[in-house]
Amino acid sequence: MKVIRFSVLLILLTMSSCESWLQDIGLKDIQRFDGPCSIVLSDGSLVETPYSIEVTIRTEAITYRDEEGKLWSLFREDYESFSCGGN
């Protein structure tokens, strides 16, 4: 019984370290980018957040928090591009 538990734990640890593999098979759909981040909206205005953002790989929707900690989402048609960290 201990061998089975250890094997399952080992498999889970191996899978969690292979994010790209999990994305390829559709088990991981969120990609996180460390902040601060800037998002260029479709109208040309700029949204800046000191926090990290998350992008849904399948739909390309962005989820971010503003300076007050309020959660926002932008769909692909709402923004042109984004950059995070020192990029």
N, C-alpha and C positions, 0 to 999 in steps of 0.2 A: 504494500500500500504506500509506503514511503517512497519507493522508487517511482511509482506512478505520479505522485504529487510533485516530486522533484522534476520529472520529465515534463510535466505540464508547465511548471514554473519556468523551466529552461526554455521551452518553446515560446512562451509569452514574452520573456525577456528578449529573446532573439528577434521576435516579430516587432517588438516596440523599438528596437534599434534600427530597423530597416524601413524608415518612413517612406522612401521612394517606392519600395516594393508594396507597401500598404496602399499608397496612392494609386499605383498601377492596377491593383486588383479591386479598387473601389472601396476599400475599408476605411480610408482616411481621406476626407474631403476638405479639410481645413488646413490652410497654410498660414503660419504666424510670422509676422515681420516685426522685429524689435524697433521701438520708437526711439526718438521722436520721428513722426511721419508727416509728410505733406501730400495732400491729395488735390489735384487740379480737376475742378468740376467742368462739366460740359459747357457752361456759360463763361468759362475763363477765370472764374474766381478761385481762390485758394483756401483750403481747409487745412489747418495745422493742428496736430495733436501731440502732446508730450508722451503719450502712451503708445503701446504696440497696437498694431491692427491685425485683423484676421481676414483672410480672403478665402471664400468658398471656391474651390478649384473648378467645380462643375459649372457654376453660374457666374463666377467672377464677382460676386457681391462682396463688398467691403463692410466690415463691422468695426467701429472705432468708438472711443470715448472722448468727449470734449474735456475742456479744462475743469469743468464742474463735476466730471465723472458720469455725465449722462450718456447713455448708449445710443448710437446712431447706426443706421445701415444705408449704404448706397448701392444701387444696382448698376450694372455695367453701362447702361445708357445715361446714368447720372454723372459719370466721371470720365476723364480722358486718360489720366495716368496717376501714378503715386510713386513716392520714393520714401525710404525709411533709413534711419541711422545716418551714417556718414556718407551714404551713396549720393 
